[in-house]
Amino acid sequence: MKVWQLIRQAGSLDVNSPYCYIMLCDYFRRTCVVAEENGETVGFLSAYRAPDREDTLFIWQVAVANTHRGRGLGKTMIKTVLEREACRGVRYLETTVTPSNIASRRMFFGLAAELQTICESEQGYEERFFPQESRHEPERLFRIGPLA
């Protein structure tokens, strides 16, 4: 429930059902991160190994509480998951980001620089893939790597 509430408060992320976040934290717990401070959930990262590319970790969502933004928590959560046994052999990170989500774009390009690799952006999911009434922006695909 706390993860779902954090995602809702983030403002720039698609909010999935509470059940979805329960399943992510259960079935994908090796590639998800929950950041807490004083009993409060202040960050969440959901990711999974791409089924057809074992060397790729797809970052689904990175959420940081308003009170903790600008401190590098998003990058720290990504680095934390990359250090886990579940990510052994990962050489690339992928994610999708809407054009208006400038903070996420900056974070991923900054992460690539810190990891001394490149971040490429290309067409991901076009607007036409989303229901018209959702007014969803296109999602650009970002690919970071190769990782050392």
N, C-alpha and C positions, 0 to 999 in steps of 0.2 A: 504494500500500500504506500509506503514512504517513497519508493522509487517512482511509482505512478504519479504521486503528488509533485515530486520534483520535476518530472517531465512536463506536467501541466503548467507549472510555474515558470519553466524555462522560456516559454513564449515563442521560440523559433523552431520547435521540433514538432513532428507529427506525433500526436498522442494516441497510443494504442490502448487496448483494453488492459485493465489491471491483471487479468488472467495471462495476457501475453508477457507481462513483466515477471509474473510469478514463474512462468515456464522458462523464460530466459535465465533467471537467477537459479533455477533448478537444473535444467538440462544443459545449459551452456555456462555453468558457474566457473569453469576453468578458463573461460575467455571473457568473462564479465567482471567488472570491478564496481564495488560500492564503497564510496569514500564517506566516512563519518567523522564528525567532530562533536564532542560532548553529547553523544547519543542522537545527534541529528544527521540525517542523510544530506550531504552537501555535494555529492558528485556521483555520477553513474555512467559507466561505459558498457555498452553491449557490443559484442563482436563474435565472430565465428570463423572457423577455417572454411574457405571456399571448397565445396565438395569436389569440384572438378579441377582445382588447382591447390594442391596441398601446401604449396609454398606461399600462399596468399591468405592473409587475415583480413576479413571484411569488417570494418568498423561500422556498425549500424547506427548507433546514437552515442553522443557524448553530451551529457548534461551537467552543468555546474550551477549551483545555487547563486542567485544574484549577489549574495554577501561574500562569495568566494571567487568571483570572476576577476580576471586580470592577474592572477597569482600563479598561473601555469599548472593548475590542477588537471585540466584536460590532458595536457602533454604528459604529466606525471602518471595519470591513469593508463595511458597508452603504453608508456615505457614499462610500467608495472606488469601489464599483461604480457608484453613481449618477453619479459624475463622468466615467465613461467614455463614449466616443462611442456605444457599444452601447446606452446608456440615454438617449440624447437623446430628448426628448419624453415621458419617463416622468413622469406626474403623480400616480400612486398606487402604493403598495406593498401587497401582500397576502401573508398568510402564515396558516398554521393552527397553533394551539397547544393542547396539552391543558390541562385545568383545573389539573392538579398542577404544571405547569411554570411556577412563579411567577417564576423568574428571566427567562424569555423574555417573559412578559407585562409585567414591569417594564421590560425593555429596549425593547420596542416602544412602550409608552406614553411612556417617557422620550425615545425618538427622536422621536416626534411632537411632544413639547414643544420639543425642541431645534430641530426644523425649523419650528416655529411653525405647526403644523397640528393636525388632530385624528386620533385613533385610535378607530375604532368596532369593536365586537366583536359578532358575530352567530353564529347557528348555522352550523356548517360541515358536517363529516362526523359523522354520528351513530354511536354504538357498533355499531349493527346492520349497518353497512357493512363492518365488519372481521370476520374469522373469530372465532367464539365462543371457540375455544381460545386465541386471542392475548390475550384480556382487555384489549383496547386501549380506552383512554379515548376519548370523543368528541374531535373536533378543532374548536375554535372558530375561525371565520374572523375575522382582524383586517385592517382596511383603514385605511391611513394616507394622508391627503391631503386636498385637493390640495397638491402640492408646488409651491414657487415656481419 
